[in-house]
Each structure stands twice: as structure tokens, then as C-alpha cells.
Amino acid sequence: MADGEGGKDVSGGGRFTHMTMWAKDAAGLRNLFQVVVAGQFLRATTASRDGSRI
């Protein structure tokens, strides 16, 4: 199994499945939330012609 972690990855198939991020203040945290929501929306609305996600 080639996952870049020496065979330790059991759920993500070698993909990054999470990331820790820090915000300086409430405004920064709000901005992070907006980026996450925008990314989820983009992923949910972007699909290839055969229906699989790209």
C-alpha cells in the first residue's frame, strides 16, 4: 500500500483528511469558517460528467 506514511493510513487512501488551523481572534475564526464552508460548497457542486467528484 503506497500512502506516503509507510502503510499507516487506514481511512484516507493517502489523502490529507484533516488539518489543524489557528485563528488570531474572533474575526480570523469567522474567516476560517467562511473558507471551509465555501470549499465544501464548491466540492459539493463540482462533479465530472460521469457523476464522480473531481
N, C-alpha and C positions, 0 to 999 in steps of 0.2 A: 504494500500500500504506500503510494507516494503522496504524502500530505504535507511535506515540509517540516514536520515535527517529529520525525523518527517513528511514525506509526502510532502516535499518542492520540491523534484526533479521532473521536468516535462519533461526532454528530455533524460537523460542518463540511466534511469532504474536502478539507484543506482550505476552506474559505475562512476569512475572519468573521466570527459570529457575534462579537461584541467589542466595544471599545469604551474605556473609561475617559471621561472628559470632565474638566473642572471649569466652573464659571467664577468670575471675579466678584460678581454681585447679582442682584435680582434681575437687572436688565440683561446681563450676559446669559443668565439661565433662561430667561424668556427667549432670547435669540437662539440658543441651542435647541429649545423645544420647537421653535418655528422651523429650523433647518431639518430636524428629524421628521416632523410632520410633512414637510414639503418633499423630502426624499421618499417617504412611504407612499405619498400620493403619486409621485412620478413613477415609482416601481409598479404600483397597482394599475396605473393607466397605460403603461407601456408594455406592449406584447408584440411578438412577431406574428406573421400571418398564420402560422400553424397553431397559434394559441399559447405557445410556450413563452415564458418570460425571457427577456434578453438582459 
